[in-house]
């Protein structure tokens, strides 16, 4: 495979196989030349797709020329493995090239001893900025913000601001808004870059400032920041301390990452995984998933205990053993639909105490109507199958009971968990499965015992 061409930013399976073959053959110069033509995202993709041993060899080969941006694009597990191969000087060199928020994210997963070694290698100003960022909670606006921004005094004119922007050597690469502050550093408002450039030089900057811009406190949760960007279509948002002083800015590219992370996290939690372990080794993956499997085993034992109470009925009517998984399965699927909608609505701020009762009522009605529809379908099928209208009526009634219970559980469980400060994405599915299994078996076997035996 040739390492030439303009399409190398797209990491294809052929490109990854080429890297693997070149590593095996010791063609180090070809690998270096190939990776130089890739973007940071492309290099990260190659590093993630090779095996763990090949990754170690690849990093050892290119670590002196590694683009610092690559480290910010890597999966967390892969980045941990890569950082293990870099010494404190290498990591410090990378941190110097990154924005403060990215540098803090890079250092946060290091041990306290390793972090101190890296910080000691940094210039005093960079070290102070990163230490301030690390002092904020991990998922807060203070950790997400970057300190590199354009802030100007309220007493300046447009011409002074333009001259300052031309002459200053430490401005960020991407500027969308300029922020105006008073003598105490408190935020007075912002000026879009385009508006300033269209304004004559003698005009006071305060005359064109937008004083009603939204801002977020440094302690705000990153999910709240993401909601603000989405609701108000922001490109950047200033971050202020407890006294209203401007301390940083959050850019839309960082918020896009947060939105992706939050969505991915909720999806993984609902599947009982917790965090993405695509690139984790086997032992680490087993350890992470084991807790959820143990919890699911406990709920399965509870459902089995319910079945055990009707052992005699099952022995007398074998058809019960054949049909009871249908009732539980329908309840589980219906409940999963409801809980997925509820968890998403809670995460997006769409389900609130103001409309919670209306949402619960709607889902109750949906569960009841679906229960009646599928009760008729399944009751008719059982009548044709076993020629027993009573058995058909029992499974139909059980279907209605379980789908209604699933609707209620799918709404009340996530709402209740959030009220008690528990992430509804984490535990809703486990509780829901227990409810639908227990109610399904109890309704079907209980009704069968009452009316068929």
C-alpha positions as CSV (number, residue, x, y, z in Angstrom):
1,X,0.0,0.0,0.0
2,X,1.2,3.5,-0.9
3,X,1.5,6.1,1.8
4,X,0.8,8.8,-0.8
5,X,-2.4,10.7,-1.6
6,X,-4.8,13.1,0.0
7,X,-7.3,10.6,1.3
8,X,-5.2,9.4,4.2
9,X,-7.2,11.4,6.7
10,X,-9.9,8.7,6.2
11,X,-8.7,5.7,8.2
12,X,-9.6,2.6,6.2
13,X,-9.2,-1.1,7.1
14,X,-6.5,-1.3,4.5
15,X,-4.5,1.6,6.1
16,X,-4.7,-0.1,9.5
17,X,-3.5,-3.4,8.0
18,X,-0.7,-1.6,6.3
19,X,0.4,-0.1,9.6
20,X,0.2,-3.6,11.3
21,X,2.3,-5.2,8.5
22,X,4.9,-2.4,8.5
23,X,5.2,-2.7,12.3
24,X,5.8,-6.5,11.9
25,X,8.4,-5.9,9.2
26,X,10.2,-3.1,11.1
27,X,9.5,-0.5,8.3
28,X,9.6,2.4,10.8
29,X,10.2,5.2,8.4
30,X,7.2,4.3,6.3
31,X,5.0,4.4,9.4
32,X,6.3,7.8,10.5
33,X,5.7,9.3,7.1
34,X,2.2,7.8,6.9
35,X,1.1,9.1,10.3
36,X,2.5,12.6,9.5
37,X,0.0,12.8,6.7
38,X,-2.9,12.0,9.0
39,X,-4.9,14.5,11.1
40,X,-5.0,14.1,14.9
41,X,-8.3,12.3,14.6
42,X,-6.9,10.0,12.0
43,X,-3.8,9.2,14.1
44,X,-6.0,8.5,17.1
45,X,-8.2,6.1,15.1
46,X,-5.1,4.1,13.9
47,X,-3.8,3.9,17.5
48,X,-7.2,2.6,18.7
49,X,-7.7,0.0,16.0
50,X,-4.4,-1.8,16.3
51,X,-3.8,-4.5,19.0
52,X,-2.5,-3.6,22.4
53,X,1.0,-5.0,21.7
54,X,1.1,-3.2,18.3
55,X,-0.1,0.0,20.0
56,X,2.8,-0.2,22.5
57,X,5.3,-0.6,19.6
58,X,3.6,2.2,17.6
59,X,3.7,4.7,20.5
60,X,7.4,3.8,21.3
61,X,8.1,4.6,17.6
62,X,6.3,8.0,17.3
63,X,6.0,9.4,20.8
64,X,8.7,12.1,20.3
65,X,6.7,13.4,17.3
66,X,3.2,12.7,18.6
67,X,0.7,15.5,18.0
68,X,-0.7,16.5,21.5
69,X,-4.2,16.8,20.0
70,X,-4.1,13.0,19.4
71,X,-4.2,12.5,23.1
72,X,-7.5,14.4,23.4
73,X,-9.1,12.3,20.7
74,X,-8.2,8.9,22.1
75,X,-10.6,6.7,24.0
76,X,-10.0,6.9,27.7
77,X,-8.7,3.4,28.1
78,X,-6.4,3.8,25.2
79,X,-5.2,7.1,26.4
80,X,-4.3,5.6,29.8
81,X,-2.2,3.0,28.0
82,X,-0.5,5.6,25.9
83,X,0.3,7.9,28.9
84,X,1.9,4.9,30.7
85,X,4.5,4.9,27.9
86,X,5.2,8.6,28.2
87,X,7.4,10.1,30.8
88,X,6.6,13.3,32.7
89,X,8.6,15.5,30.2
90,X,6.7,14.1,27.2
91,X,3.3,14.7,28.9
92,X,4.3,18.2,30.0
93,X,5.4,19.0,26.5
94,X,1.9,17.9,25.2
95,X,0.1,19.8,28.0
96,X,1.9,23.0,27.0
97,X,0.5,22.8,23.5
98,X,-3.1,22.2,24.6
99,X,-5.9,24.5,25.8
100,X,-6.2,24.6,29.6
101,X,-9.3,22.4,29.7
102,X,-7.8,19.7,27.5
103,X,-4.5,19.8,29.5
104,X,-6.5,19.4,32.7
105,X,-8.4,16.5,31.2
106,X,-5.1,14.9,30.2
107,X,-3.6,15.2,33.8
108,X,-6.7,14.3,35.8
109,X,-6.4,10.5,35.3
110,X,-2.8,10.4,36.4
111,X,-1.8,9.4,39.9
112,X,-1.1,12.2,42.3
113,X,2.6,11.5,42.1
114,X,2.7,11.5,38.3
115,X,0.6,14.7,38.2
116,X,3.0,16.5,40.4
117,X,6.0,15.4,38.3
118,X,4.3,16.7,35.1
119,X,3.2,20.0,36.7
120,X,6.8,20.5,37.9
121,X,7.9,20.4,34.2
122,X,5.5,23.2,33.2
123,X,6.2,26.9,33.2
124,X,4.7,28.7,36.2
125,X,1.9,30.3,34.3
126,X,0.7,27.1,32.6
127,X,1.0,25.2,35.9
128,X,-1.1,27.7,37.7
129,X,-3.9,27.6,35.1
130,X,-4.0,23.8,35.0
131,X,-4.0,23.6,38.8
132,X,-6.9,26.0,38.9
133,X,-8.8,23.9,36.4
134,X,-8.1,20.7,38.3
135,X,-9.5,22.3,41.5
136,X,-13.0,22.4,40.0
137,X,-15.3,19.3,40.0
138,X,-14.7,17.0,37.0
139,X,-18.0,17.7,35.2
140,X,-18.3,21.4,36.0
141,X,-18.1,24.5,33.8
142,X,-14.9,25.4,35.5
143,X,-13.3,22.2,34.2
144,X,-14.8,22.6,30.8
145,X,-13.9,26.2,30.2
146,X,-10.7,27.6,28.6
147,X,-8.9,30.6,30.0
148,X,-7.7,31.9,26.7
149,X,-10.2,34.5,25.6
150,X,-10.4,38.2,24.5
151,X,-11.6,40.4,27.4
152,X,-11.3,44.2,27.2
153,X,-12.0,47.1,29.6
154,X,-15.3,48.9,29.3
155,X,-13.5,52.3,28.8
156,X,-11.9,51.3,25.5
157,X,-13.0,52.4,22.1
158,X,-13.5,50.0,19.1
159,X,-10.2,51.2,17.7
160,X,-8.3,50.4,20.9
161,X,-9.8,46.9,20.9
162,X,-8.8,46.3,17.3
163,X,-5.3,47.5,17.9
164,X,-5.1,45.3,21.0
165,X,-6.2,42.2,19.1
166,X,-3.7,42.9,16.4
167,X,-0.8,43.3,18.8
168,X,-1.5,40.7,21.5
169,X,0.5,37.5,21.1
170,X,-1.6,35.3,23.4
171,X,-5.0,35.4,21.9
172,X,-6.9,32.2,21.1
173,X,-6.9,30.9,17.5
174,X,-10.7,31.0,17.3
175,X,-12.5,34.1,18.4
176,X,-16.3,34.6,18.0
177,X,-17.1,37.0,20.8
178,X,-15.2,39.7,22.7
179,X,-16.0,40.1,26.4
180,X,-16.2,43.5,28.1
181,X,-15.4,43.8,31.8
182,X,-15.4,46.6,34.4
183,X,-12.5,47.6,36.7
184,X,-13.2,44.7,39.1
185,X,-13.2,42.2,36.2
186,X,-17.0,41.7,36.4
187,X,-18.6,40.8,33.1
188,X,-20.5,43.7,31.4
189,X,-21.5,41.9,28.2
190,X,-20.1,40.6,24.9
191,X,-19.6,42.0,21.4
192,X,-19.7,39.6,18.4
193,X,-16.5,39.9,16.3
194,X,-18.4,40.8,13.2
195,X,-20.3,43.7,14.8
196,X,-17.0,45.2,16.1
197,X,-15.4,45.0,12.7
198,X,-18.4,46.9,11.1
199,X,-18.2,49.7,13.7
200,X,-16.1,52.9,13.3
201,X,-13.0,53.1,15.5
202,X,-14.0,56.1,17.7
203,X,-17.2,54.4,19.0
204,X,-16.9,53.3,22.6
205,X,-17.0,49.5,22.9
206,X,-19.6,49.9,25.6
207,X,-22.0,51.4,23.0
208,X,-22.2,48.2,21.0
209,X,-22.0,45.6,23.8
210,X,-24.8,43.1,24.4
211,X,-25.4,43.3,28.2
212,X,-28.0,40.5,28.3
213,X,-25.8,37.6,27.2
214,X,-26.1,34.4,29.2
215,X,-23.3,33.3,31.5
216,X,-22.7,30.3,33.7
217,X,-21.1,30.0,37.1
218,X,-17.9,28.0,37.4
219,X,-19.7,25.4,39.5
220,X,-22.5,24.7,36.9
221,X,-22.8,21.1,35.8
222,X,-21.7,20.4,32.3
223,X,-25.1,19.0,31.4
224,X,-26.7,22.3,32.3
225,X,-24.2,24.1,30.1
226,X,-25.1,21.8,27.2
227,X,-28.8,22.6,27.7
228,X,-28.0,26.3,27.6
229,X,-26.0,26.1,24.4
230,X,-28.8,24.0,22.8
231,X,-31.7,26.2,23.9
232,X,-30.1,29.5,23.0
233,X,-28.0,28.4,20.0
234,X,-24.8,29.7,21.5
235,X,-21.3,29.6,19.9
236,X,-19.5,30.6,23.1
237,X,-20.5,31.3,26.7
238,X,-18.6,33.2,29.4
239,X,-18.0,31.6,32.8
240,X,-18.0,33.8,35.9
241,X,-17.1,33.2,39.5
242,X,-19.2,33.8,42.6
243,X,-18.7,37.6,42.3
244,X,-19.6,37.8,38.6
245,X,-16.0,38.2,37.5
246,X,-15.1,36.7,34.1
247,X,-12.8,33.7,34.5
248,X,-13.1,31.8,31.2
249,X,-15.2,30.9,28.2
250,X,-16.8,27.6,27.0
251,X,-16.7,27.0,23.2
252,X,-19.3,25.1,21.3
253,X,-16.9,22.4,20.2
254,X,-16.3,21.5,23.8
255,X,-20.1,21.4,24.4
256,X,-20.6,19.1,21.4
257,X,-18.2,16.7,23.1
258,X,-20.2,17.0,26.3
259,X,-23.5,16.2,24.5
260,X,-21.9,13.2,22.9
261,X,-20.5,12.0,26.2
262,X,-23.8,12.5,28.0
263,X,-25.8,10.6,25.4
264,X,-23.2,7.8,25.2
265,X,-23.1,7.5,29.0
266,X,-26.9,7.2,29.3
267,X,-27.1,4.6,26.6
268,X,-24.3,2.5,28.2
269,X,-25.8,2.8,31.7
270,X,-29.2,1.7,30.4
271,X,-27.5,-1.4,29.0
272,X,-25.8,-2.1,32.4
273,X,-22.3,-1.3,31.1
274,X,-21.6,2.0,32.9
275,X,-18.8,3.2,30.7
276,X,-17.5,2.4,27.2
277,X,-15.2,-0.6,27.5
278,X,-14.7,-1.2,23.7
279,X,-10.9,-0.7,24.1
280,X,-10.5,-2.0,27.6
281,X,-8.6,-5.3,28.2
282,X,-10.5,-8.5,29.0
283,X,-9.9,-8.5,32.8
284,X,-10.9,-4.8,33.1
285,X,-14.1,-5.4,31.1
286,X,-15.0,-8.5,33.2
287,X,-14.6,-6.5,36.4
288,X,-16.7,-3.6,35.1
289,X,-19.6,-5.7,33.9
290,X,-19.6,-8.2,36.8
291,X,-21.4,-5.9,39.2
292,X,-24.4,-5.4,36.9
293,X,-24.6,-9.1,36.1
294,X,-24.6,-9.9,39.9
295,X,-27.5,-7.4,40.3
296,X,-29.4,-8.9,37.4
297,X,-28.9,-12.4,38.9
298,X,-30.4,-11.2,42.2
299,X,-33.5,-9.9,40.3
300,X,-33.8,-13.1,38.4
301,X,-33.8,-15.1,41.6
302,X,-36.7,-12.9,42.9
303,X,-38.7,-13.7,39.8
304,X,-37.9,-17.4,40.1
305,X,-39.0,-17.3,43.7
306,X,-42.4,-16.0,42.5
307,X,-42.7,-18.9,40.0
308,X,-41.8,-21.3,42.7
309,X,-44.9,-20.4,44.6
310,X,-47.0,-21.8,41.8
311,X,-45.1,-25.0,41.2
312,X,-48.1,-27.1,41.8
313,X,-50.2,-25.2,39.3
314,X,-47.5,-25.5,36.6
315,X,-47.3,-29.3,37.2
316,X,-51.0,-29.7,36.7
317,X,-51.3,-27.4,33.6
318,X,-48.1,-27.7,31.5
319,X,-49.3,-25.0,29.1
320,X,-48.6,-22.4,31.9
321,X,-44.9,-23.1,31.6
322,X,-45.1,-22.6,27.8
323,X,-47.1,-19.3,28.0
324,X,-45.8,-17.5,31.0
325,X,-42.6,-16.2,29.4
326,X,-44.8,-14.4,26.8
327,X,-46.5,-12.3,29.4
328,X,-43.2,-11.3,31.1
329,X,-41.5,-10.6,27.8
330,X,-44.3,-8.3,26.6
331,X,-44.2,-6.4,29.8
332,X,-40.4,-6.0,29.7
333,X,-40.5,-4.7,26.1
334,X,-43.3,-2.3,26.8
335,X,-41.6,-1.0,30.0
336,X,-38.3,-0.5,28.1
337,X,-40.1,1.7,25.6
338,X,-41.6,3.8,28.3
339,X,-38.4,4.1,30.5
340,X,-36.3,5.0,27.5
341,X,-38.6,7.9,26.7
342,X,-38.8,8.9,30.4
343,X,-35.0,8.9,30.9
344,X,-34.4,10.9,27.8
345,X,-37.0,13.4,28.7
346,X,-35.5,13.8,32.2
347,X,-32.0,14.2,30.7
348,X,-33.2,16.9,28.3
349,X,-35.2,18.7,30.9
350,X,-38.5,18.0,29.1
351,X,-40.0,16.0,31.9
352,X,-40.6,18.2,35.0
353,X,-42.9,18.2,38.0
354,X,-45.2,20.5,36.0
355,X,-46.0,17.9,33.4
356,X,-45.1,14.6,35.2
357,X,-48.7,13.7,36.0
358,X,-49.8,14.3,32.4
359,X,-46.9,12.1,31.2
360,X,-47.8,9.3,33.6
361,X,-51.4,9.5,32.6
362,X,-50.6,9.2,29.0
363,X,-48.3,6.2,29.5
364,X,-50.9,4.5,31.7
365,X,-53.5,4.9,28.9
366,X,-51.0,3.7,26.3
367,X,-50.2,0.6,28.4
368,X,-53.8,-0.1,29.0
369,X,-54.8,0.2,25.3
370,X,-51.8,-1.9,24.1
371,X,-52.7,-4.4,26.8
372,X,-56.2,-4.8,25.6
373,X,-55.1,-5.1,21.9
374,X,-52.5,-7.8,22.6
375,X,-54.7,-9.5,25.1
376,X,-57.3,-10.1,22.3
377,X,-54.6,-11.2,19.9
378,X,-52.9,-13.6,22.4
379,X,-56.2,-14.8,23.9
380,X,-57.5,-15.7,20.4
381,X,-54.2,-17.5,19.6
382,X,-54.3,-19.5,22.9
383,X,-58.0,-20.4,22.2
384,X,-57.0,-21.8,18.8
385,X,-53.9,-23.5,20.1
386,X,-55.3,-25.2,23.3
387,X,-59.0,-25.0,22.6
388,X,-59.5,-23.6,26.1
389,X,-61.3,-20.2,26.3
390,X,-60.5,-19.9,30.1
391,X,-56.8,-20.2,29.5
392,X,-57.1,-17.5,26.7
393,X,-58.9,-15.2,29.1
394,X,-56.3,-15.7,31.8
395,X,-53.4,-14.8,29.6
396,X,-55.3,-11.9,28.2
397,X,-56.1,-10.5,31.6
398,X,-52.5,-11.0,32.7
399,X,-51.3,-9.2,29.6
400,X,-53.4,-6.2,30.4
401,X,-52.2,-6.2,34.1
402,X,-48.5,-6.4,33.1
403,X,-48.5,-3.8,30.3
404,X,-50.3,-1.3,32.7
405,X,-47.7,-2.2,35.4
406,X,-44.9,-1.8,32.9
407,X,-46.2,1.7,31.9
408,X,-46.4,2.8,35.5
409,X,-43.0,1.4,36.4
410,X,-41.4,2.9,33.3
411,X,-42.5,6.4,34.4
412,X,-42.4,6.2,38.2
413,X,-39.1,4.5,38.6
414,X,-36.9,7.0,36.7
415,X,-38.8,10.0,38.2
416,X,-38.4,8.5,41.7
417,X,-34.7,7.8,41.2
418,X,-34.0,11.3,40.0
419,X,-36.0,12.7,43.0
420,X,-33.7,10.8,45.4
421,X,-30.6,12.0,43.6
422,X,-29.8,8.8,41.7
423,X,-29.1,8.8,38.0
424,X,-32.2,7.2,36.4
425,X,-30.2,5.9,33.5
426,X,-28.1,3.8,35.9
427,X,-30.8,1.7,37.7
428,X,-34.1,2.1,36.0
429,X,-33.8,-0.9,33.7
430,X,-32.8,-3.3,36.5
431,X,-35.8,-2.2,38.7
432,X,-38.1,-2.2,35.7
433,X,-37.2,-5.8,34.7
434,X,-37.9,-7.0,38.3
435,X,-41.3,-5.3,38.3
436,X,-42.4,-6.6,34.9
437,X,-41.2,-10.2,35.6
438,X,-42.7,-10.4,39.1
439,X,-46.0,-8.8,38.0
440,X,-46.2,-10.8,34.8
441,X,-45.6,-14.2,36.6
442,X,-47.8,-13.3,39.5
443,X,-50.7,-12.1,37.4
444,X,-50.6,-15.0,35.0
445,X,-50.0,-17.8,37.5
446,X,-52.2,-16.3,40.1
447,X,-55.2,-16.0,37.8
448,X,-54.5,-19.5,36.5
449,X,-54.6,-20.9,40.0
450,X,-57.8,-19.1,40.8
451,X,-59.8,-19.9,37.6
452,X,-58.2,-23.0,36.1
453,X,-57.4,-25.3,39.0
